[in-house]
Amino acid sequence: MNKRGLYSKLGISVVGISLLMGVPTLIHANELNYGQLSISPIFQGGSYQLNNKSIDISPLLLDKLSGESQTVVMKFKADKPNSLQALFGLSNSKAGFKNNYFSIFMRDSGEIGVEIRDAQKGINYLFSRPASLWGKHKGQAVENTLVFVSDSKDKTYTMYVNGIEVFSETVDTFLPISNINGIDKATLGAVNREGKEHYLAKGSIDEISLFNKAISDQEVSNIPLSNPFQLIFQSGDSTQANYFRIPTLYTLSSGRVLSSIDARYGGTHDSKSKINIATSYSDDNGKTWSEPIFAMKFNDYEEQLVYWPRDNKLKNSQISGSASFIDSSIVEDKKSGKTILLADVMPAGIGNNNANKADSGFKEINGHYYLKLKKNGDNDFRYTVRENGVVYDETTNKPTNYTINDKYEVLEGGKSLTVEQYSVDFDSGSLRERHNGKQVPMNVFYKDSLFKVTPTNYIAMTTSQNRGESWEQFKLLPPFLGEKHNGTYLCPGQGLALKSSNRLIFVTYTSGELTYLISDDSGQTWKKSSASIPFKNATAEAQMVELRDGVIRTFFRTTTGKIAYMTSRDSGETWSEVSYIDGIQQTSYGTQVSAIKYSQLIDGKEAVILSTPNSRSGRKGGQLVVGLVNKEDDSIDWKYHYDIDLPSYGYAYSAITELPNHHIGVLFEKYDSWSRNELHLSNVVQYIDLEINDLTK
């Protein structure tokens, strides 16, 4: 199996069968259109209602089950599932053989998996992936499309759900599911173990087909889907990233919808890692999206489609030497028409945890901030980057023969210097970072550079003159908290462009403070406005909306289990004390919240829409919460709560925007990104379209 495993919407249709005297009947293969499938199924059927009672299909299946490779194709719904339930099972039901069975199972958290067990052969396999299913969308049960391929030739067990390969496991000792000792039962909605029904299911199986063959990737791709979502960024796209996190959405004045995201190459880990910022756009209200490009990237490490291990031994492995970008935010400047994107920048091997908190990375000289550099072999940062990129020796206050260009690359005597690029792989049970032979321009953010920046965090800005079709080289913003303080951390999502002025605002955070970055000249210069918050170590990621001219409401993550807010009534110059929203719960560590001001009236009032998990027990239970604004005092009544999916299904960082047609676009992490059990999941950042009537029912 290839590793991308993405379906195209082509191919087959399957019709249902009926129940006659309680026994399912078989539909003949010639009644179905199997498109490009090269073999007919040995069994097909549907629709079946599962209500905590199994359906026995043994007479229709078992005598046809043969060979050493099989495929199961299933379309099913489960919007009120049991905590653990089997969708399909093959088993030896005799006494003494309770551990001889195959099952396709799911959990009410959205996990999907298989068990392949044969006690006599010493086989006990369990393969699964969390955050793989949909339960409901717009209040209706979602039909999930599952394909399980048991391939004896490659000794692999592979599962696809809704067009996404969720796992592919290769084993040394392969057991065909048809060769489990003593199989005498084939059941839907349970597994028969020693004559008793186990893992009873609730839901429905709309269609199921079985094949005595491992169908090919191409055949898998021909199976049609009923997905409520699409993928803007996906494994194997032009970014060559396998993982994505921290989505943003922003609707430009032209009607183009722009999205940015972390393209992550070292699993889903934060920095330190290799992470680029990718963007894509839509010109048709989010129906189709452009091929992703990079807004910010480094070249010290290769862009590789690496499958990060999820086992307990290796899942915590992190790329230790790469520079990275992380946590982007977008705003459009209406005066110049350009789009501005900010992101945090981390030098090689640096992340939030190990960034130098007592150094900005800059030196102030005569009221100007200059980037500091340390040369290999030195103990101190003896150099600064002055006007025109000239590197000065601070001990002599004289220019050197080195310069830094607008890409932060190092030149000696006008000639570009290079370093050897790195690649990564897993060799002999450990992560290996090795040179790959390719020379790339030397950059002061790279670990092998002759000159290096201070190992702390920075904020970078890039702009686009063509609404996200291309991006300029990034520039570092100066420090806002002085020389002896590291940079503030950018709040991912949207910046704010005030309606009645040319003011642009991005919100950032540091210990005990939200720091607002304000520009009145299209991003040429920035100043800060500080607002105290009662949390010293909180990741206080925040988003702003303009309630009315000059009145800004900021919503932000806290460590209290609640979403906090503050208000400015003077266009961001000063801020109120912190208050909290009732009726929405988060965990003690919190989660980023997304917010927009809706352009249309709802129930005759102006409205704000929040996107957030609503759960105390994890990043799950995603909701869009509609608040109606009271003009008298700018208070908000949080009237409507729309469930994105089931309360037990994952929902972490998210982005929302009002589309030109007044629908709401939602791009979100459909998993619990805090859970160590849900690290390194591909294709879980998904996009949906909602009408405002969906939210206010």
C-alpha positions, 0 to 999 in steps of 0.5 A: 500500500502506498502511504497517502491513501486518499480516495477520489470520488469515483467508482462504485455504488452498492445497493442494499439487501433486505432481511427475510425471516431474520436472515440476510439475503445475498445480492448477486454481483451482477446487480452492482456496478464495481467500476474499476474493481477487478474482482467481484465480492464474495458477499455484499449486503445492507442496510442493517440496523444495529441495536445491541444485537448481532446479525448473523451472516455466517450462512452467506459468507463462511463457505465463500471465505478462502485464500490468504488475502481479504478486503472488507468495504463498509459504509456505516453510521454511529452517532450514538455508539457504545464505548467499545463496539464491534462492527464486524467479526469472524470468530470461533464460537466454541467453548475454549476458543474465545481468543480466536477471532477477527474484529473491526471495532470502534470506540466512542472517542472516534477510534477505529481498529482491528483485532486479529487473534488466534490463541493456538498460533500465538497471534494477538494483534491489535491495530488502531488509530484514534480520531478517525471517525465522524459521528454527526454533522449538522445534527445528522449521523455521518456515513463513514466509509471504511476499507480494511485490507489484509494483504498476505503478499506484503504481510500488512494490515491496512485501514482506510477511513473516509479516504484517509489511510489511518494505519498500515502495519507490517508484521513478521508473522502474518495471519490471514483473517480467513485462517483463524482456527475454527471460524464458524461465525460471521457477525455484524454488530458484535463478536461471538466468543464462546457462544456469547455476543461481545462488543455489541454495537449501536448504529447502522451498516448501510453497505458491506462487501467482502473480497477474497483479495487485497484490493489495490490502491487504485481500486480503493481510490475508486470507492465513493465517499460521503464526507462532510469535510475536505482537506485543504492541506494533506499528507503528500501535498506540495509541502511534503509534510505529513502532519499539520497543526495550528490552522488559520482562515481569513476572508480578504476584501476581494472575497478570496479566503486565505488559510495558513498552517504549520506544515510539520515534518517531525510528527505533530511536535511543536518546536523544536522541530522542522516546521514551515508555514504553508498557505492556500486560498479559495476563490469560490467560497471554500469549495476548492483550494489552491495547491499549498505554497510556503509563506515562511520556510527554512532549508537546513532540513529537507522537506520529507514525508516522514511517518513519525512513530506512535509507539511509546518508545519513539513517539517522543523523539523530536528533531533537535537541530532544525530551525522552525516557524510556528503559530501564524496569524493573518490580517489584510491592510486595507490601505495598501491592499497587502496581506500581512502574515506573522509567525514565531521563529525559532533558531536551530534546536529551540522551542518554547521550553528552552528559549532564552527568556532573558535575551531578546536577541537584539542589541540597542545602539543609539535607539535602534535595535540590531540583531546580535550574532555569535561566531563559531568558537566565541563565548559571547555575542560579539557581532551585530547586523547593522545597516545594509546587512553589514556584520560589525565586530562590537569589540572594535566597532568596525565592519567585518568582511561579512554581510547578512542578506534579506534572507538572513543568509551569510555572505563573505566578501559578497559571496554566499556561504553554504552548509550541508542540509540534513535529512532524518530517518529512524534507524535501529530504533532511534531518530537519526539526523544526518547530512544528505550531501546537498549544499544550501545557503548558510543562514544565521538561524541554522545550527551549522552556520558560522554566525548564529543568532541568540537561542531565543524566540522571535517574531517574523513578518511577511507580506503578499501583494497578490492575496497569498499567491506569493510571499515576500522574504520575512523580516524580524520584528524588533523586541517590544519588551527590551533587550533583556526579555525574550520575544512575546509569543504570537497568538495564532489565527487572525489579526484585526484591521479596525474598520474606521481607521488604518490600524492593524493589531496582532495579539501576543502573550508573555508571562502575565501579560497580553502584548498587543502589537499595533501598526498605523502605517501598514506594518512598516512600524509597530508599537505595543500596548500591554494588558495584565492577565492573572496567569504567569505561565499560561499559554494565553492564546487570544483572538480579537473582534471589533464590536463597534468602532474602536471597541475591541473584545479579546477572548483568550485561553487560560488556566482556569477552565474558562475562556477569559475576555477583556475589552478596549474602548480606545482602539487597543490603547488600553484594556479592561480587567479580565472577565470570564465567560460562563457556560463554556468549559475548557480543561485546566490547561486550556485550548486556543479559541477562535472568534469572529464578528458576524456581518449579518444580524442574528435575531435582530442583533449583532453577533459574535461567533466563538469556536472552542472545545467545550469539555473539562476532560480533554480537547473535544466536544467542539462547538461554535457558540453564537453570542448576541451583543447588547448595544447598551453595555457591549455584553454578550448573551451566548445563546446558541451552541452548535456541536461540530461532532459528538461531545466525545470526539476530538476538537483542538485548535480551530479557525473560523471565518465568514465566507463571502456567501455568509456561510461559516468556514471552519478549519480545525484539528479533529483530534485531541492535540494535548493527548499523548495517545493522539500524537502524530496523526495525519490528515486530521485538520479538516474543513467544513462549511456551515450555514448560519441557520445550522448554528441557530437551530 
